[in-house]
Amino acid sequence: MGSETSTVDLLKMEIPLEEEADFVLSHEANPGRKLGLVLVDIVNGFCTVGAGNLAPTKPNRQISTMVKEAARLAKAFCNMRWPVLALLDSHHHNKPEPPYPPHCILGSGEEDLVPALKWLEEDPNVTIRRKDCMDGFIGSMEKDGTNVFSKWVEANQIKVVLVVGICTDICVLDFVCSTLSARNIGMVPPLEDVVVYSGGCATFDFPIDVARNIKGALAHPQELLHHVGLYMAKGRGARIVRKVSLGSGCCNFA
């Protein structure tokens, strides 16, 4: 643990991440910049202990904090009737996703929202999109060439999307990068900003001492790759925020 901690500290010194101190929902909405919340893969198969091949094997503080913050923000957005989009990793049993083992197979329960967010399925303010790939933007493509995420942004006239979920360096990062590229070429009007809440994101932990004993396995130190994921997202043009608060009178905005 000491070695990993020193490595993380060294990395943070080499690639420091400057975060915005506080993202205040009421302030962002004040100038008429409508907000939308995107929840990435907060499903049992990635977050609930023992739920599947890619689920945590024991309680994990980073993942638990992410779920708690996602639930807090989802409730706030729904109370204010601001749009919420939940991207859910969902796979057919005969369509593998290398290099990962089978996970979030349709009908297994792994592909369902965690208990703290299950209520979203019944909320009319929420759009749910099941995706069969890591990248939620690509996973939102329809056969006719339209994109569920792009249509959600346009229909709700969203200018700022706030992103939370798992994994910081995989599905969250992939979605953020694709969305920013799409924004840059005018594919998702009127979107202006993509904001990633660091405390509302998490990734998994797969220590090197475990990976060494599994052929072909790659170590995945949680704290280090969480930092790298956020750093890469900022490098692509996302805003990274340390705290999200409602702000005075936030619930008066519609």
C-alpha positions in Angstrom: 0.0 0.0 0.0 2.8 2.4 0.9 4.4 1.8 -2.5 1.2 2.5 -4.4 0.5 5.6 -2.4 3.9 7.0 -3.2 3.4 6.2 -6.9 0.1 8.0 -6.9 1.6 11.0 -5.2 4.5 11.1 -7.7 2.1 10.9 -10.6 0.0 13.7 -9.3 3.1 15.8 -9.0 4.1 15.0 -12.6 0.5 15.5 -14.1 -1.3 17.8 -11.6 -5.0 18.1 -12.0 -6.5 21.5 -11.3 -10.2 21.1 -10.5 -12.9 23.8 -10.2 -13.6 24.2 -6.5 -17.4 24.2 -6.6 -19.9 23.7 -9.4 -23.1 25.5 -8.2 -26.2 24.3 -10.1 -28.2 27.5 -9.5 -25.3 29.7 -10.7 -24.8 27.6 -13.9 -28.5 27.7 -14.6 -28.9 31.4 -13.9 -27.7 32.7 -17.3 -30.2 30.4 -19.0 -27.7 27.6 -19.6 -29.9 24.6 -19.2 -28.3 21.6 -17.4 -28.6 17.9 -18.0 -27.3 15.0 -15.8 -25.7 11.9 -17.4 -25.3 8.8 -15.3 -22.8 6.3 -16.7 -23.1 2.6 -15.9 -24.2 2.9 -12.3 -25.4 -0.7 -12.4 -25.1 -3.8 -10.2 -22.5 -5.4 -12.4 -20.0 -2.6 -11.7 -21.0 -1.3 -8.3 -22.8 -4.0 -6.1 -20.5 -6.2 -4.1 -20.4 -9.7 -5.5 -22.8 -9.0 -8.3 -20.6 -10.3 -11.2 -17.3 -10.7 -12.8 -16.5 -6.9 -12.8 -18.3 -6.1 -9.5 -16.3 -5.2 -6.4 -15.5 -8.2 -4.2 -15.8 -6.2 -1.0 -17.1 -2.8 -0.1 -15.2 0.0 -1.8 -15.2 3.6 -0.5 -14.7 5.3 -3.9 -17.5 3.3 -5.5 -19.8 3.8 -2.5 -19.2 7.6 -2.6 -19.9 7.7 -6.3 -23.2 6.0 -5.9 -24.2 8.2 -3.0 -23.3 11.4 -4.9 -25.0 10.2 -8.1 -28.2 9.5 -6.1 -28.1 12.9 -4.5 -27.7 14.7 -7.8 -30.3 12.6 -9.6 -32.8 13.4 -6.9 -32.0 17.1 -7.1 -32.3 17.1 -10.9 -35.6 15.2 -10.8 -37.0 17.5 -8.1 -36.2 20.5 -10.4 -37.5 18.6 -13.5 -34.1 19.0 -15.2 -33.3 16.2 -17.7 -31.5 13.1 -16.6 -30.0 10.4 -18.9 -29.0 7.0 -17.5 -26.6 5.0 -19.7 -26.7 1.3 -18.7 -24.2 -1.3 -19.8 -26.2 -4.1 -21.2 -24.9 -7.0 -23.3 -26.3 -10.0 -25.1 -24.8 -13.3 -24.0 -23.4 -14.1 -27.5 -21.7 -10.7 -28.0 -18.4 -10.7 -26.0 -16.6 -7.4 -25.2 -12.9 -8.1 -25.2 -10.8 -7.9 -23.2 -13.4 -8.1 -20.4 -15.1 -11.3 -19.2 -18.8 -11.6 -19.5 -20.6 -8.9 -17.6 -23.9 -7.0 -17.4 -25.7 -9.7 -19.5 -29.3 -8.9 -20.2 -31.6 -10.7 -17.8 -28.8 -11.3 -15.2 -29.7 -8.3 -13.0 -26.1 -7.0 -13.4 -27.4 -4.6 -16.1 -29.9 -3.0 -13.7 -29.5 0.2 -11.8 -28.1 -0.1 -8.3 -30.8 -0.1 -5.5 -30.1 3.5 -4.6 -31.0 4.6 -8.2 -33.7 2.0 -9.0 -36.4 4.6 -8.6 -35.2 6.4 -11.7 -36.9 3.7 -13.9 -40.3 5.1 -12.9 -39.4 8.8 -13.0 -40.8 10.6 -16.2 -37.9 13.0 -16.1 -35.4 10.3 -16.8 -34.3 8.8 -20.2 -32.8 5.4 -19.9 -30.5 4.1 -22.7 -29.1 0.6 -22.6 -25.8 0.4 -24.5 -23.8 -2.6 -25.6 -20.4 -1.0 -25.7 -18.0 1.0 -23.5 -18.6 4.3 -25.2 -22.0 5.7 -24.3 -22.1 8.1 -27.2 -21.5 5.3 -29.7 -23.8 3.1 -27.7 -26.5 5.7 -28.3 -26.4 5.3 -32.1 -29.6 4.0 -33.7 -29.8 1.9 -36.8 -31.1 4.9 -38.8 -28.0 6.9 -37.9 -29.6 9.1 -35.3 -28.2 9.3 -31.8 -30.3 9.1 -28.6 -27.9 11.3 -26.6 -27.8 13.9 -29.3 -31.6 14.0 -29.6 -31.9 14.2 -25.8 -29.6 17.2 -25.7 -31.4 18.9 -28.6 -34.9 18.2 -27.3 -34.1 19.6 -23.9 -31.9 22.4 -25.2 -29.1 21.4 -22.9 -26.0 23.5 -22.9 -24.1 21.9 -20.0 -24.0 18.2 -19.2 -22.8 17.1 -15.8 -21.3 13.6 -15.9 -21.0 11.0 -13.1 -20.5 7.3 -13.0 -18.1 4.4 -13.5 -15.4 3.7 -14.6 -13.6 7.1 -14.6 -10.9 5.9 -17.0 -13.0 3.7 -19.2 -16.7 4.3 -19.9 -16.8 7.8 -18.4 -13.7 8.9 -20.3 -14.9 7.3 -23.5 -18.2 9.0 -23.3 -16.7 12.3 -22.5 -14.1 12.2 -25.3 -16.7 11.3 -27.9 -19.2 13.9 -26.7 -16.5 16.6 -26.8 -15.5 15.6 -30.3 -19.1 15.6 -31.4 -19.6 19.0 -29.8 -16.6 20.4 -31.6 -18.0 19.5 -35.0 -21.6 20.6 -34.3 -23.2 17.2 -33.8 -24.8 17.9 -30.5 -26.3 21.4 -30.6 -26.7 23.4 -28.4 -24.2 21.7 -26.1 -21.4 23.9 -24.8 -19.8 22.3 -21.8 -19.1 18.8 -20.5 -18.5 18.8 -16.8 -17.1 15.8 -14.9 -17.6 15.6 -11.1 -14.6 13.9 -9.7 -16.3 12.8 -6.4 -19.2 11.4 -8.5 -16.9 9.1 -10.5 -15.1 5.9 -9.6 -13.2 3.1 -11.1 -12.3 -0.4 -10.0 -9.3 -1.7 -8.0 -7.2 -4.7 -9.2 -3.9 -4.7 -7.3 -0.7 -5.7 -9.0 -0.1 -8.6 -6.6 -3.4 -10.2 -7.7 -2.8 -9.5 -11.4 0.6 -11.1 -11.4 -1.0 -14.5 -10.6 -3.5 -14.3 -13.4 -2.3 -14.9 -17.0 -2.9 -12.0 -19.2 -4.3 -9.8 -16.5 -3.4 -6.1 -16.2 -3.1 -4.4 -12.9 -5.5 -1.6 -12.3 -4.7 0.6 -9.3 -7.9 2.4 -8.4 -6.6 5.8 -7.1 -3.9 6.2 -9.8 -6.2 5.4 -12.8 -9.1 7.5 -11.4 -6.6 10.4 -11.4 -5.4 9.6 -14.9 -9.0 9.3 -16.2 -9.9 12.8 -14.9 -6.6 14.2 -16.2 -7.3 12.8 -19.7 -10.9 14.1 -19.7 -9.6 17.6 -18.8 -7.0 17.3 -21.6 -9.8 16.7 -24.0 -11.7 19.8 -22.9 -13.9 18.7 -20.1 -14.4 20.8 -17.0 -13.4 18.8 -13.8 -15.1 19.9 -10.6 -14.3 18.9 -7.0 -17.7 19.7 -5.5 -21.3 20.0 -6.8 -23.8 22.0 -4.7 -27.3 23.2 -5.3 -26.9 26.8 -4.4 -29.4 29.3 -3.0 -32.8 29.0 -4.6 -31.8 26.2 -6.9 -35.1 24.4 -6.7 -36.9 27.5 -8.1 -35.4 26.9 -11.5 -37.4 24.9 -14.0 
